[in-house]
């Protein structure tokens, strides 16, 4: 490779030039991040599931889902808000960093306190309670890591996110391997997660300080109030999203008190959820661009929306079909015969995969055109559907009640997002009748 070719590749993957090139660059780095991060995470989950079996893996899935419910507090939608606002005005970066980090620290402490108190009412074994404590620490720290990644995304410099996540993922794999080969308990795996996320945070802070903005944690209550007013719709959205994503596992555990069923369901649900990352990473790379278009060229949003819908519809149909077809091989080869009962669950969840793809376009578009309150409204409806369906059907048909809840939730979200995008943006700005 000559010097000119090297410079061209470097320019293509590290600089922001044209719109198409920037979207390609962002998608490339986010895709690479996803492959490394989620690939390692997937390997770790498979290793845990195969090593400990459905019962203990079910306990792990419950603890992780339970603590995730409280992530909305330190999260509070700060990441999405930062991407949208800083993509429009980079001057705000230092002030946003100063005030959001302080607010996240306070909210994180509150979240840990709530986790420690509320888990006492679930009647779980002391070992599971202890696991919840440590995964609670991991969950709070992870919200910091996610927020720092939003700074890279707002500046459309996803290569730094890829590097930080790569280092973190390798750290997680190494630590989990160390504890697993030493034949430690499931609790030790939570230590590995905490150690890896701390490494990721450290490198993120170094890159932000070096390349984007220096900050000194100076609190300004006026700016905090401004941020909270803008962020609360995102925060409510995060609450509802977390509930309908995690309530299936939590309610299944609480109602059936069967850790094995929780493990069987979690394996199939986790694999289906993994496929959602494909449209998610693509829309994340486009979100800053859509946010700018809302100010500069609204017509382009509609044109891009239509193109994305066609792509995601086809891709979702393709992956859904092959997930249904290959479910027996996926479960047996990857997770082992002990998860045989996950096959039929995964086949049912392939329906949810299709709707999970097409909903992403409308959800991202609504947020980019300042209609996040509409997103919250449909997420509220979907959450009520999810929790109600779980409570209604799990006592009757067990794990399949949770499956029905997942499918209905994805259908409600998909139709709701598209309805609100049509009514709130398309019809308003382009006089569609």
NUTORTOR-269527 format. One line per 5 residues: number of its first residue (from 0); for each residue x, z, y of N, C-alpha, C. Coordinates in steps of 0.1 Angstrom, whole numbers, plus 5000, padded with zeros to 4 digits. Atoms other than C-alpha are relative to their C-alpha. Layout:
<recs>
NUM> X,Z,Y,X,Z,Y,X,Z,Y  ...
</recs>
This chain:
<recs>
0> 5009,5000,4988,5000,5000,5000,5009,5000,5012  4992,5000,4988,5015,4990,5034,4994,5010,5010  5004,4990,4990,5013,5011,5065,4987,4997,5007  5012,5005,4993,4985,4990,5081,4988,5004,4991  5011,4996,5009,4962,4996,5050,4998,5015,5000
5> 5001,4985,4999,4970,5033,5051,4993,5005,5013  5006,4997,4987,4961,5035,5088,4985,4997,5000  5014,5004,5001,4928,5016,5081,4992,5010,4992  5008,4991,5009,4918,5040,5053,4999,5014,5007  5000,4988,4993,4928,5070,5074,4990,5000,5011
10> 5009,5002,4989,4908,5057,5103,4985,5001,4995  5013,5001,5006,4878,5050,5081,4995,5014,4996  5005,4988,5006,4877,5085,5065,5002,5012,5009  4997,4988,4992,4890,5108,5093,4995,4999,5015  5004,5002,4986,4877,5093,5126,4986,4996,5001
15> 5014,5004,4997,4843,5088,5142,5001,4988,5010  4999,5012,4992,4841,5052,5155,4985,4995,5002  5014,5006,4999,4808,5033,5149,4990,5009,4993  5010,4992,5007,4775,5048,5137,5001,4999,4985  4999,5002,5014,4777,5032,5103,5012,5006,4993
20> 4987,4995,5005,4813,5041,5098,5000,5015,4999  5001,4986,5000,4806,5077,5108,4991,5006,4989  5010,4996,5010,4776,5080,5085,5007,4999,4986  4993,5002,5012,4797,5065,5057,5011,5011,4997  4989,4990,5001,4826,5089,5064,4994,5014,4996
25> 5006,4987,5002,4803,5119,5065,4994,5001,4986  5006,5000,5014,4785,5109,5033,5011,5001,4990  4989,5000,5009,4818,5103,5016,5005,5015,4998  4994,4986,5001,4832,5138,5024,4990,5010,4995  5010,4991,5006,4799,5156,5017,4998,4997,4985
30> 5001,5003,5015,4797,5137,4984,5011,5006,4993  4988,4994,5006,4832,5147,4976,4999,5015,4999  5002,4985,5000,4824,5183,4986,4990,5004,4989  5010,4997,5010,4793,5182,4964,5005,4999,4986  4994,5002,5014,4812,5169,4934,5009,5011,4996
35> 4990,4989,5003,4839,5195,4937,4993,5013,4999  5006,4987,4999,4818,5225,4948,4989,5002,4989  5011,4998,5009,4787,5219,4927,5005,4997,4985  4994,5002,5013,4808,5205,4898,5006,5012,4994  4994,4987,5005,4828,5237,4896,4989,5010,4998
40> 5011,4990,5002,4797,5258,4901,4992,4997,4987  5007,5004,5013,4780,5239,4873,5008,5004,4988  4992,4996,5011,4809,5244,4850,5000,5015,4998  5000,4985,5001,4809,5281,4858,4987,5005,4994  5013,4995,5005,4772,5285,4852,4999,4996,4985
45> 5000,5004,5014,4775,5266,4819,5008,5009,4991  4991,4990,5007,4804,5288,4809,4994,5013,4998  5006,4987,5001,4785,5319,4817,4988,5000,4990  5012,5001,5009,4753,5307,4799,5004,4999,4986  4995,5002,5014,4772,5297,4768,5007,5013,4995
50> 4992,4988,5004,4794,5328,4767,4991,5012,4998  5008,4988,5000,4768,5355,4774,4987,4998,4993  5013,5002,5007,4737,5339,4759,4988,5001,5010  5012,5000,4991,4701,5336,4773,4996,5013,5006  5004,4987,4995,4694,5373,4776,5008,5005,5012
55> 4991,4995,4989,4724,5383,4798,5000,4989,5011  5001,5010,4990,4722,5350,4816,4987,5001,5008  5012,4997,4993,4686,5358,4824,5001,5011,5010  4998,4988,4991,4697,5391,4839,5008,4995,5013  4992,5006,4989,4723,5372,4860,4991,4992,5010
60> 5009,5008,4992,4697,5347,4872,4990,5008,5008  5009,4991,4992,4673,5375,4882,5007,5006,5012  4992,4993,4990,4700,5394,4901,5003,4990,5012  4996,5010,4990,4711,5362,4920,4988,4996,5008  5012,5004,4993,4675,5352,4928,4995,5011,5009
65> 5005,4988,4993,4666,5387,4939,5008,5002,5013  4992,4998,4987,4695,5390,4964,4998,4988,5009  5002,5011,4992,4689,5355,4976,4988,5001,5009  5012,4998,4992,4655,5366,4989,5003,5006,5014  4996,4992,4988,4673,5387,5016,5010,4992,5008
70> 4990,5008,4993,4697,5359,5027,4994,4995,5013  5006,5006,4987,4672,5348,5054,5004,5008,5012  4997,4991,4988,4682,5378,5076,5013,4995,5006  4988,5005,4994,4719,5369,5081,5000,4985,5002  5000,5015,4998,4711,5332,5077,4992,4997,5013
75> 5009,5001,4989,4682,5332,5102,4999,4986,5006  5001,5014,4995,4684,5294,5105,5011,4996,5010  4989,5002,4990,4716,5297,5126,5008,4987,4998  4993,5012,5004,4733,5269,5107,4994,4987,5005  5008,5012,4996,4706,5242,5112,4999,4999,5015
80> 5001,5000,4985,4702,5252,5149,5014,4996,5006  4987,5003,4995,4740,5250,5154,5003,4985,4999  4998,5014,5002,4741,5215,5139,4993,4992,5010  5008,5008,4990,4713,5202,5161,5005,5002,5014  4996,4997,4986,4724,5219,5193,5014,4995,5004
85> 4986,5003,4998,4762,5214,5190,5002,4985,4999  4999,5014,5001,4757,5178,5180,4997,4993,5013  5004,5006,4987,4741,5172,5213,5009,5005,5012  4992,4994,4989,4764,5195,5234,5011,5008,4994  4989,4993,5006,4798,5205,5221,5005,5012,5009
90> 4996,4990,4990,4804,5227,5252,4995,5014,4995  5006,4987,5004,4782,5254,5236,5007,5007,4988  4995,4995,5012,4804,5259,5206,5005,5014,5000  4994,4986,5000,4824,5290,5216,4989,5010,5002  5011,4990,4998,4793,5308,5229,4991,5002,4988
95> 5008,4999,5012,4773,5300,5198,5008,5008,4989  4992,4993,5010,4802,5312,5176,5001,5015,5003  4999,4986,4996,4807,5345,5195,4987,5007,4996  5012,4992,5001,4771,5355,5195,4993,5000,4986  5006,5001,5014,4759,5342,5161,5008,5008,4990
100> 4992,4992,5010,4788,5358,5142,4996,5015,5001  5004,4986,4998,4779,5392,5158,4986,5003,4994  5014,4998,5004,4742,5388,5151,5000,4999,4984  5000,5001,5014,4749,5377,5115,5006,5013,4993  4994,4988,5006,4771,5408,5109,4990,5011,5000
105> 5010,4989,4999,4743,5432,5121,4989,4997,4990  5011,5004,5009,4716,5413,5101,5004,5001,4986  4994,4999,5013,4739,5412,5071,4999,5014,4994  5000,4986,5004,4742,5450,5070,4985,5005,4997  5014,4997,5002,4704,5453,5073,4995,4994,4986
110> 5003,5006,5012,4700,5429,5044,5005,5008,4988  4994,4992,5011,4723,5449,5022,4993,5013,4998  5008,4987,5001,4704,5481,5030,4987,4998,4993  5013,5003,5006,4671,5465,5020,5002,4997,4985  4997,5003,5014,4686,5451,4988,5001,5013,4992
115> 4997,4987,5007,4699,5486,4978,4987,5009,4998  5012,4992,5001,4665,5502,4985,4989,4994,4991  5011,5007,5006,4640,5477,4972,5002,4998,4985  4997,5002,5014,4658,5471,4938,4996,5012,4992  5003,4988,5007,4651,5507,4929,4986,5001,4995
120> 5014,5000,5004,4614,5499,4926,4997,4991,4989  5003,5010,5010,4618,5472,4900,5002,5006,4985  4998,4994,5013,4627,5496,4871,5010,4993,4991  4989,5007,5008,4658,5476,4860,5010,5010,4995  4989,4992,5006,4686,5490,4839,5011,5002,5011
125> 4990,4997,4990,4715,5506,4859,5011,4989,5001  4990,5011,5000,4739,5477,4849,4995,4988,5008  5006,5011,4992,4715,5452,4864,4999,5003,5015  5000,4995,4986,4711,5473,4895,5013,4998,5007  4987,5001,4995,4748,5474,4899,5004,4985,5003
130> 4998,5014,4998,4750,5436,4895,4993,4995,5012  5007,5004,4988,4724,5432,4922,5008,5005,5012  4993,4995,4988,4745,5453,4946,5012,4990,5003  4989,5009,4997,4776,5431,4942,4996,4986,5003  5005,5014,4997,4757,5398,4942,4994,5000,5014
135> 5005,4999,4986,4741,5411,4974,5011,4998,5010  4988,5001,4991,4775,5414,4990,5004,4985,5001  4996,5015,5001,4783,5378,4978,4990,4992,5008  5011,5008,4993,4749,5365,4992,5002,5001,5015  4998,4999,4986,4756,5379,5026,5012,4993,5005
140> 4988,5007,4996,4791,5366,5028,4998,4985,4999  5002,5015,5002,4779,5332,5016,4993,4994,5012  5006,5005,4988,4757,5329,5047,5010,4998,5011  4989,5002,4990,4788,5333,5068,5007,4987,4997  4993,5013,5004,4805,5305,5048,4992,4988,5004
145> 5009,5011,4997,4775,5283,5052,4999,4997,5015  5001,5001,4985,4773,5289,5090,5013,4993,5005  4987,5007,4996,4810,5279,5094,5000,4986,4997  5000,5014,5003,4804,5247,5076,4991,4992,5009  5008,5007,4990,4777,5239,5101,5008,4995,5012
150> 4991,5004,4989,4804,5237,5128,5006,4987,4997  4994,5013,5004,4821,5210,5109,4990,4989,5000  5011,5011,5001,4788,5191,5104,4996,4996,5014  5005,5003,4986,4778,5194,5141,5010,4991,5006  4989,5009,4994,4812,5177,5150,5002,4988,4991
155> 4999,5012,5010,4807,5152,5121,5014,4999,4995  4986,4999,5006,4841,5163,5107,4999,5007,4986  5003,4994,5013,4830,5169,5071,5012,5001,4991  4988,4999,5008,4865,5165,5058,5006,5014,4999  4995,4986,5000,4873,5201,5068,4991,5008,4991
160> 5009,4993,5010,4842,5213,5049,5004,4997,4986  4996,5004,5013,4854,5193,5019,5012,5008,4996  4988,4993,5003,4888,5210,5021,4998,5015,4997  5004,4986,5002,4874,5245,5025,4993,5003,4987  5008,4998,5012,4849,5241,4997,5008,4997,4988
165> 4991,5003,5012,4876,5226,4974,5008,5012,4997  4992,4988,5002,4898,5256,4979,4992,5012,4994  5009,4989,5005,4869,5280,4974,4996,4998,4986  5004,5003,5013,4858,5262,4943,5011,5002,4989  4989,4997,5009,4892,5263,4927,5003,5015,4998
170> 4998,4985,5001,4895,5300,4935,4989,5006,4991  5011,4995,5008,4861,5306,4919,5003,4997,4985  4997,5004,5014,4871,5287,4887,5011,5008,4994  4988,4992,5004,4904,5305,4885,4996,5015,4997  5003,4986,5002,4889,5340,4889,4990,5002,4989
175> 5009,4999,5011,4860,5334,4866,5007,4998,4986  4992,5003,5012,4884,5320,4840,5008,5013,4996  4992,4988,5002,4906,5351,4844,4991,5011,4994  5008,4990,5005,4877,5375,4839,4993,4997,4986  5007,5004,5013,4860,5355,4811,5010,5001,4988
180> 4991,5000,5011,4891,5351,4790,5005,5014,4997  4997,4986,5003,4897,5388,4794,4988,5008,4994  5013,4995,5006,4862,5393,4779,4994,5012,5007  5006,4990,4992,4850,5414,4808,4984,4998,5000  5014,5000,5000,4813,5421,4814,4995,4990,5011
185> 5006,5009,4990,4789,5400,4835,5002,5004,5014  4998,4995,4987,4795,5423,4864,5013,4995,5006  4987,5005,4995,4831,5411,4867,4999,4985,5006  5002,5014,4995,4818,5375,4874,4996,5001,5015  5004,4999,4986,4802,5388,4906,5013,5003,5009
190> 4988,4998,4992,4837,5400,4917,5007,4986,5003  4994,5013,4998,4849,5364,4912,4993,4992,5011  5007,5007,4990,4822,5350,4934,5003,5006,5014  4996,4994,4987,4830,5375,4962,5014,4996,5004  4986,5004,4996,4867,5368,4961,5001,4985,5004
195> 5000,5014,4996,4861,5330,4962,4994,4997,5013  5007,5003,4987,4837,5331,4991,5008,5006,5012  4991,4995,4990,4862,5353,5011,5011,4990,5003  4990,5011,4998,4888,5326,5006,4995,4989,5008  5007,5011,4993,4864,5299,5018,4998,5004,5015
200> 5002,4995,4986,4856,5320,5049,5013,5000,5008  4987,5000,4993,4892,5325,5058,5005,4986,5004  4995,5014,4997,4901,5288,5056,4991,4994,5011  5009,5005,4990,4870,5279,5076,5003,5005,5014  4996,4994,4987,4879,5303,5104,5013,4994,5005
205> 4988,5006,4995,4914,5289,5105,4998,4986,5006  5002,5014,4995,4902,5253,5109,4992,5000,5013  5009,4999,4988,4875,5262,5134,5009,5004,5012  4992,4995,4990,4900,5281,5155,5011,4990,5005  4990,5009,4997,4926,5254,5153,4995,4987,5006
210> 5005,5014,4996,4905,5222,5158,4988,4999,5008  5013,5001,4993,4872,5231,5174,4998,5009,5011  5002,4991,4989,4869,5262,5194,5006,5014,4996  4996,4987,5002,4885,5296,5198,4989,5010,5005  5011,4991,4997,4861,5326,5199,5006,5014,4999
215> 4995,4986,4999,4865,5363,5206,4988,5010,4998  5011,4991,5003,4831,5378,5195,4995,5008,5012  5005,4994,4988,4820,5385,5230,4985,4998,5000  5014,5001,5001,4783,5393,5229,4994,4998,5014  5007,5002,4988,4760,5380,5256,4985,5000,4996
220> 5014,4998,5005,4724,5393,5251,4991,4989,5005  5009,5011,4995,4709,5365,5272,5001,4988,4991  4998,5012,5009,4725,5338,5250,4994,5004,4986  5006,4996,5013,4715,5358,5219,4985,4998,5000  5015,5002,4999,4679,5358,5231,4996,4986,4999
225> 5002,5014,5000,4681,5321,5237,5001,4994,4986  4998,5005,5014,4695,5314,5202,4989,5005,4991  5011,4995,5009,4669,5336,5185,4987,4993,5002  5012,5007,4997,4641,5319,5203,5000,4986,4994  4999,5013,5006,4653,5285,5191,5001,5000,4985
230> 4997,4999,5014,4663,5297,5157,4989,5004,4991  5010,4994,5009,4632,5315,5145,4992,4991,4992  5007,5009,5009,4613,5285,5133,5009,4996,4987  4991,5003,5011,4644,5276,5112,5000,5012,4990  4999,4988,5008,4645,5312,5100,4988,5002,4991
235> 5012,5000,5008,4609,5312,5089,5000,4990,4989  4998,5010,5010,4616,5280,5071,5009,5004,4989  4991,4995,5010,4645,5296,5053,4993,5010,4991  5007,4990,5007,4623,5325,5043,4991,4993,4989  5010,5007,5009,4596,5302,5028,5008,4992,4989
240> 4992,5008,5010,4622,5279,5011,5006,5010,4990  4994,4991,5010,4639,5309,4995,4990,5006,4991  5010,4994,5008,4607,5324,4983,4995,4990,4989  5005,5010,5010,4594,5292,4966,5011,4995,4991  4990,5003,5009,4628,5285,4952,5004,5011,4990
245> 4995,4988,5008,4635,5320,4938,4989,5008,4994  5010,4992,5005,4601,5335,4932,4996,4997,4985  5003,5004,5014,4596,5316,4899,5008,5010,4990  4991,4992,5009,4626,5335,4883,4997,5015,5001  5003,4986,4998,4618,5368,4899,4987,5005,4994
250> 5013,4997,5005,4581,5368,4890,5000,4999,4985  4999,5001,5015,4589,5356,4855,5006,5012,4994  4993,4988,5005,4613,5385,4850,4991,5013,5001  5008,4988,4998,4589,5411,4865,4988,5000,4991  5013,5001,5007,4557,5399,4848,5002,5001,4985
255> 4998,5000,5015,4571,5391,4813,5009,5010,4995  4989,4991,5004,4600,5415,4813,5008,4995,4988  4993,5007,5011,4616,5390,4790,5012,4993,5005  4988,5006,4994,4652,5383,4800,5004,4987,4993  4997,5012,5008,4655,5356,4773,4992,4988,5006
260> 5008,5010,4994,4626,5336,4788,5005,4996,5014  4995,5002,4987,4641,5340,4822,5013,4991,4999  4988,5008,5002,4674,5326,4809,4997,4985,4996  5004,5014,5005,4657,5296,4791,4994,4992,5012  5006,5007,4988,4637,5287,4823,5011,4997,5010
265> 4990,5002,4990,4667,5292,4846,5009,4988,4997  4991,5011,5004,4688,5267,4827,4994,4987,5004  5007,5013,4997,4663,5239,4830,4997,4999,5015  5003,5000,4985,4653,5248,4866,5013,4998,5008  4987,5002,4993,4690,5250,4876,5005,4986,4999
270> 4996,5014,5002,4697,5215,4862,4992,4991,5009  5008,5008,4991,4667,5201,4880,5003,5002,5015  4996,4997,4986,4677,5218,4912,5013,4994,5004  4987,5006,4997,4712,5204,4909,4998,4985,5004  5002,5014,4996,4698,5168,4912,4995,4999,5014
275> 5005,5001,4986,4682,5177,4945,5011,4999,5010  4988,5000,4991,4717,5180,4960,5003,4986,5004  4997,5014,4996,4720,5142,4960,4993,4996,5013  5007,5003,4987,4693,5136,4987,5004,5009,5011  4997,4990,4990,4702,5168,5004,5013,4997,5007
280> 4987,5003,4994,4739,5158,5010,4999,4987,5008  5002,5013,4992,4728,5123,5022,4993,5004,5013  5008,4996,4988,4703,5138,5047,5008,5009,5009  4992,4991,4991,4728,5164,5059,5010,4992,5008  4990,5009,4993,4753,5136,5068,4993,4992,5011
285> 5008,5008,4990,4725,5118,5087,4994,5009,5011  5008,4991,4991,4709,5148,5104,5006,5000,5015  4995,5001,4987,4733,5149,5134,4997,4987,5007  5003,5013,4995,4728,5112,5139,4986,4999,5005  5015,5000,4997,4690,5115,5138,4997,5009,5013
290> 5002,4991,4989,4692,5144,5163,5004,4994,5013  4996,5007,4988,4710,5123,5188,4991,4988,5003  5009,5012,4998,4687,5093,5183,4987,5005,5006  5012,4995,4995,4657,5115,5192,5001,5000,5016  4998,5000,4986,4672,5117,5227,5003,4986,5005
295> 4996,5013,4996,4686,5082,5229,4992,4988,4996  5007,5012,5005,4665,5058,5208,4990,5004,4989  5010,4996,5009,4633,5070,5191,4996,4989,4990  5004,5011,5008,4625,5036,5177,5009,4999,4988  4990,5001,5011,4657,5037,5156,4997,5010,4989
300> 5004,4989,5010,4645,5069,5139,4990,4994,4990  5010,5006,5009,4615,5051,5125,5005,4990,4991  4994,5011,5008,4635,5021,5113,5008,5006,4989  4992,4993,5010,4660,5044,5096,4992,5008,4990  5009,4992,5009,4633,5066,5081,4994,4991,4989
305> 5006,5009,5010,4617,5036,5064,5010,4996,4989  4989,5004,5009,4650,5025,5049,5004,5011,4990  4997,4988,5009,4658,5060,5036,4990,5003,4990  5011,4997,5009,4624,5064,5021,5001,4991,4988  4999,5010,5011,4628,5032,5000,5012,5004,4991
310> 4988,4997,5008,4663,5043,4988,4997,5013,4992  5002,4987,5007,4652,5079,4979,4989,4998,4990  5011,5002,5010,4620,5067,4962,5005,4994,4987  4995,5006,5012,4639,5044,4939,5010,5009,4993  4990,4992,5006,4667,5068,4933,4993,5012,4993
315> 5007,4989,5006,4643,5097,4926,4993,4996,4987  5007,5005,5011,4623,5076,4902,5010,4998,4988  4989,5003,5009,4655,5065,4884,5005,5013,4993  4995,4987,5005,4669,5101,4880,4990,5008,4992  5010,4993,5006,4636,5115,4871,4997,4995,4986
320> 5003,5007,5013,4630,5090,4843,5011,5003,4990  4989,4998,5009,4665,5094,4828,5001,5015,4996  4999,4986,5003,4663,5132,4830,4990,5003,4989  5011,4998,5011,4630,5131,4809,5005,4994,4987  4995,5007,5012,4646,5107,4785,5011,5007,4993
325> 4988,4994,5006,4679,5125,4780,5000,5015,5000  5000,4985,5000,4667,5161,4782,5005,5007,4988  4994,4994,5013,4675,5169,4745,5015,5000,5000  4986,5002,5000,4710,5156,4749,5006,5009,5011  4995,4992,4989,4715,5174,4782,5001,5014,4996
330> 5000,4986,5004,4705,5208,4769,5009,5003,4989  4992,4997,5012,4721,5206,4735,5015,4999,5002  4986,5002,4998,4754,5192,4745,5006,5009,5011  4994,4992,4989,4759,5211,4778,4999,5015,4997  5002,4986,5001,4743,5244,4771,5000,5006,4986
335> 5000,4995,5013,4741,5247,4734,4986,5002,4993  5012,4999,5008,4715,5251,4706,4992,5012,5004  5007,4988,4996,4706,5286,4719,4990,4998,5011  5010,5003,4989,4688,5270,4748,4991,4988,4997  5008,5012,5005,4668,5245,4727,4986,5000,5007
340> 5013,5000,4993,4635,5257,4743,5000,4996,5014  5000,5005,4986,4647,5245,4777,4997,4985,5001  5002,5015,5000,4643,5209,4766,4986,4996,5006  5014,5004,4995,4605,5207,4771,4998,5004,5014  5001,4995,4986,4608,5227,4803,5006,4990,5010
345> 4993,5010,4992,4633,5202,4817,4992,4987,5001  5008,5012,5000,4611,5173,4807,4988,5001,5010  5011,4998,4990,4582,5188,4827,5006,5000,5014  4994,4999,4986,4605,5195,4857,5005,4987,5005  4995,5014,4995,4616,5158,4858,4989,4995,5010
350> 5010,5004,4991,4583,5153,4876,5003,5006,5014  4996,4993,4987,4594,5178,4903,5012,4993,5006  4988,5007,4995,4627,5159,4906,4997,4989,5009  5004,5011,4992,4610,5128,4918,4995,5004,5014  5005,4996,4987,4591,5146,4945,5011,5008,5008
355> 4989,4994,4993,4622,5166,4954,5009,4991,5007  4993,5010,4993,4639,5134,4963,4993,4995,5013  5006,5007,4989,4613,5118,4985,4996,5010,5012  5003,4990,4990,4605,5151,5004,5011,5001,5010  4989,4998,4992,4640,5152,5018,5001,4992,5013
360> 5000,5009,4988,4636,5123,5042,4992,5005,5011  5009,4995,4989,4606,5136,5060,5004,5014,5005  4996,4986,4995,4619,5172,5061,5011,4999,5010  4989,5001,4991,4651,5162,5077,4996,4993,5013  5004,5007,4988,4634,5138,5101,4991,5009,5009
365> 5008,4991,4992,4609,5165,5113,5009,5010,5008  4990,4991,4993,4638,5189,5121,5007,4993,5011  4992,5007,4990,4657,5162,5140,4992,4996,5012  5008,5004,4988,4628,5154,5163,4992,5013,5005  5005,4987,4994,4621,5191,5172,4986,5004,4995
370> 5013,4997,5006,4591,5194,5148,5002,5010,4989  4997,4991,5011,4606,5222,5127,4989,5010,4998  5011,4991,5002,4575,5243,5133,4990,4994,4990  5008,5006,5010,4556,5217,5113,5005,5002,4986  4994,4997,5012,4581,5221,5086,4997,5014,4995
375> 5003,4987,5004,4575,5258,5086,4986,5002,4995  5014,4999,5004,4537,5253,5084,4998,4995,4986  5002,5005,5013,4539,5232,5053,5008,5008,4989  4992,4991,5009,4566,5255,5038,4992,5013,4997  5008,4988,5002,4542,5284,5043,4989,4997,4990
380> 5011,5004,5010,4514,5266,5024,5006,4998,4986  4994,5002,5013,4538,5256,4996,5004,5013,4994  4997,4986,5005,4550,5292,4993,4988,5007,4994  5012,4993,5004,4515,5305,4990,4995,4993,4986  5004,5007,5013,4508,5278,4963,5009,5004,4989
385> 4990,4996,5010,4540,5287,4945,4998,5014,4994  5002,4986,5004,4535,5325,4944,4987,5001,4993  5013,4998,5006,4498,5322,4937,4999,4994,4986  5000,5006,5013,4504,5298,4908,5008,5008,4990  4992,4991,5009,4531,5320,4893,4992,5012,4996
390> 5008,4988,5003,4509,5351,4895,4988,4997,4991  5012,5004,5007,4479,5332,4881,5004,4996,4985  4997,5006,5013,4496,5314,4852,5010,5007,4991  4989,4994,5008,4527,5334,4841,4994,5010,4990  5005,4991,5010,4506,5362,4825,4992,4993,4989
395> 5008,5007,5010,4486,5336,4806,5009,4991,4991  4992,5009,5008,4512,5310,4795,5015,5002,5002  4986,4996,5000,4544,5327,4803,5009,4990,5008  4990,5009,4993,4574,5304,4813,4994,4987,5005  5005,5013,4995,4552,5273,4816,4991,5002,5012
400> 5006,4997,4987,4533,5290,4844,5009,4998,5012  4990,5002,4990,4565,5290,4864,5003,4985,5001  4998,5014,4999,4570,5253,4855,4989,4993,5008  5011,5006,4992,4535,5244,4869,5002,5003,5014  4999,4996,4986,4543,5263,4900,5011,4992,5007
405> 4990,5009,4994,4575,5243,4906,4995,4986,5003  5005,5013,4998,4558,5210,4902,4990,4999,5011  5010,5000,4990,4528,5218,4924,5007,5003,5014  4993,4997,4987,4552,5232,4951,5006,4987,5006  4993,5012,4995,4572,5200,4953,4990,4989,5004
410> 5010,5009,4996,4541,5179,4955,4994,5003,5013  5006,4995,4987,4526,5200,4983,5010,4997,5011  4990,5002,4990,4559,5198,5002,5001,4985,5004  4999,5015,4998,4562,5160,4998,4989,4995,5009  5012,5006,4993,4527,5151,5010,4999,5007,5014
415> 5001,4993,4987,4528,5178,5037,5010,4995,5010  4989,5004,4990,4561,5167,5053,4996,4986,5005  5003,5014,4995,4550,5130,5054,4988,5000,5009  5012,4999,4991,4516,5139,5069,5004,5004,5014  4996,4995,4987,4532,5159,5097,5009,4991,5007
420> 4992,5010,4993,4558,5133,5104,4992,4989,5006  5008,5011,4995,4532,5106,5107,4992,5005,5012  5008,4995,4989,4509,5128,5129,5008,5005,5012  4993,4994,4989,4535,5146,5150,5010,4991,5007  4990,5009,4994,4560,5118,5156,4997,4986,5001
425> 5002,5014,5001,4552,5084,5144,4988,4996,5008  5013,5003,4993,4516,5083,5157,5001,5003,5015  4999,4996,4986,4525,5101,5189,5008,4990,5009  4990,5008,4992,4554,5079,5200,4997,4985,4999  5002,5014,5002,4543,5046,5187,4986,4995,4999
430> 5014,5003,4999,4506,5047,5192,4994,4993,4988  5005,5006,5012,4498,5040,5156,4985,5005,4998  5014,4996,5002,4460,5041,5149,4996,4997,4986
</recs>
